[in-house]
């Protein structure tokens, strides 16, 4: 299947080949990362890398949305979105464990219940991992990716388009729009911060993977998008962690666990809603 698809792509012209080859290689990476994940779903990096690979391809398609038939884009976008969602909770748990580990490391207090609630965290992760590895979910994932593969096999771009110019203009347009939105951003508006983070990711991925088509523009755009993504990401991660920690605190019957979980939750909360200082 891969050989026939690649052969088909190579017949479609120089710049079309460049665009399509970039998309195909990213899809190939998804399939490789999926094998790696299935071989070792216990490794947090496997979850991260697979999810990033999926979201990167979705971002590249979003960047090219104006150049892709609406129906084809809708199929690809929905399938990649659903594929990424499968790993959403697992990735959030991995981030929670990592941030809570940082808290435990920087607060090395004796007679705490760190170990006990870390057991709870990892138990919850194990449950989520087993859900993902269930045959039904794996078949759903396979079907989502097959839908994307089918569209890649028939996707065509205009041979007459100057793709270097097109990519450079789109990078410029999106960077200008993102900069304006970021400069007007209320960091207490979680939904908006999350949206800006996703836009920054799309722009960063596009500036990275389409860099050869617009080398003079791509480096600066990639750097700015990465900066905005990091700033917004710290806020959104902390927000998700805070909600998770409150859930764990509400579910535990251990008063010591509850107290410690709420302390960590408060530390996460202050990352996006700092407590007001007394004047």
N, C-alpha and C positions, 0 to 999 in steps of 0.2 A: 504493500500500500504506500509506504513512504517513498520508494523508488519511483513509482508511477506518478505520485503527486509532485515530487521534485522535478521529474522530467517534464511534466506539464508546465510547471512554473518557468523552467529555463527557456521555454519557447515563446515567452510573452514580451520580449524586448528588454533592453538594458536597464532603464530606470524602473520599469515594472518588475523586472527580476530583482532589483535591489529592494524595493518595498516588499514584495511577496516573499523574498528569501528571508528578510528580517522577521516577518510574521511567522513563516514556517519554522525557522530556527527556534523561535520562542516557543512555538507549540511543541517542537521536538524536545525542548528543555522541560516542559511540563510533563511529558511522558517519561522522561528520564528521572525527574524528581519524584514522580509518583511511584516508580519502581523502588527508588531509594527509601521512600517513606514506608512502603509496604514491607520492605525488608527489615526496617528498624523503626517502627512507630513510637518507640520509647524515647528516641532522640529528639529533643525540642527543636534542633536546627533543621531536621527533616520536615517538620510541620511548617516552620517559618519559610524555608526555601521553596517548598511546593506552593504555598499560598502566595508568596511574592511572585513566583513564576506565572501563576494564573492571573493575578491582578495586573502584572506587567502587560501581558498580552491584551487584557481587557482595556488597559490604558492606551495602548498603541492603536487599538481599533477606535476608541473614542476620539483620539487625536485625528484620525483619518475619516471621521464620521461623515463629513461633507462630501467625501469622494467615494463613498460606498453606498450602493442601493439600500434604501431604507429597510426593506424587508430582510435583506441579508445581515445588515447591522443589528437589527432587532434580535435575530436568531442567535448570533454570536454573543451579543451582550448579555442576553438572558442566560444562556448556557454557562458562560464564564462566571456570571454573578452567582448562579446556583452552585457551581462547583466550588467557588471560594467560600460560600456560606457554610458548606459542610465542615470546614476546618475553623470556622470563626470562634466558637466557644473554646475549643481546644487551645487555640493560640492565645486567647484572652487569659485562660488559666495559666499558661506558661509565663505570660508577662506578669501576672499576679504573683506567681511563685518567685520569679526573679526579683521583683521589687520588694516583696516581703523578705526575701533572703538578704537583700541589701540593708533593710531596716535591722534585721537580726544581727548582721555583721557590724553595723555602726552603733548598735546598742547591746553590747555583750554583757547582759545582766544575768546574774545567777538566780536560781530559783524561779525561772520563768517557764512558761509552757510552750515555748517555741516548737519543740520537737513534736508535741502532741498535735498542734493544729497544722503543722507541716504534713503530718501523716494524713490529716483530713484533706488537705489540698491535693496531695498525690493520689489519694483514694478517689477523689472527684475526677482527677485527670484520667485515672485508669478507666473509670466508667465511661467517660467521654471518648477515649481512645477505642474502647471496645465497641461503642455504638458506631463509630466511623468504620471500623473494620468488619462490621456485620455484612454478610453477602448482599443484602438488600441495598444498603447505602453504597457499597462499592459498585453495584450494578448501576445505580443512579448516576454515580460519578462517571462511569464508563460511557453511559448514554449521553451525558452532557458534553463530554469531550468529543464523542463521535459526531455530534451536531456541529461542533466547531470545525472539526476536520473536514466534514462534507462541504462546508462553506468555503474553506480555504482551497479546496480542490477546484472550485468553479469561479473563484473571485477573479475579476479582471479590472485593471485600471486603464485610463486613457493613455495611449502611447504618445500622444502629441503634447501631453502636459510636461512642463519643465518642473520636474519634481524637486530639484534643488531649490528653485525659487519658491515653489509651493510650500515646502517644509519650512523654509526660512520665514516666510510671511506668516504662517500659522504659529510658529514659535513666538514671533514678535507679538502677534495679536493676543495669544493666550497669556504671555508674560505680562503685557500691559493690563489685561483684565484682572489677572491674579494679583498684581501689585496694588491695583486700586482697591480691590476687595479686601486685601490684607491690611492696608493702611486705614481702612474704615472699620476694621473688625472690632467688635466688642468681645473680649476674651471671656466674658462671663456667659455669653450666649453659646452654650455647648453645641447645639445643633449646627449653628453657623460655623463654628470652629471646625467641626467634623467635616463639613462640606468643603471648606477651604483646604483642609488637609488632603482630601481626596483629589481636589483640583491640582494641588501642588504635586501629588504623586503622579498624576497623569502627565503633567508637563515635564517632570523630572525624567520619567521613563522614556518619554518621546525624545527629549533632548539628548538622552544617553544613547538610545538605540538607533535614532535617525541622524546621529551626529555627522556621519560621513557625507550626508546629503547637504548639510548646512554647517560646516565646521566653524565658521567665524561667529555664527550666532549661538550655536549649541552650548559651548562651554559656559558662557555667562548665564544663559538661561538655566542650565542644569544646576549651577551653583546657587542661584537665587531660589529656585524651586526647592532644592534640598534644605535650604535654611528655613524656609516657611514651613515645609513639612515637619521639620524637627521641632520647631516652636509649637506648632499646633498639635503635634503628636504627643508631646509631653503632657499637654493639657487633657487630650482625649484619653490617653492611657490612664492617667491619674483618675479621671472621672469613672472609667470602667472599673478600675481597681477598687475605688471607694465603694461603688455599688456592690461588688462581689464581697468585699470585706464585711459590709453591713449584713448581707445575706448570711454569711457564715456566723457572724456574731449572734444573729437572731435565732439561728438553728441550733446553736450549742447550748447544752445544759450546764456546762462547766463555767463557773463564774470567773475563774482566772483566765481561761481562754477568751471569754467574752471581753474582759477588760483589755487584754493585750491586742485583740483584733480591732477593737475600737480605737486604740492608740495608733495603730498602723493606719487605720482608715482616716483618722484625723490628719496624719502626716501627708497622706495622699490628697486629702481635701484641700489642704493649705497650698498645694502646688497650683491649683486653679482658682481657689477662692481664699486668698490669704486673710487671716484674721486681722481686723483693724487694730492698729496700735493706739494705746491711750495717749492723748495729747498732753 
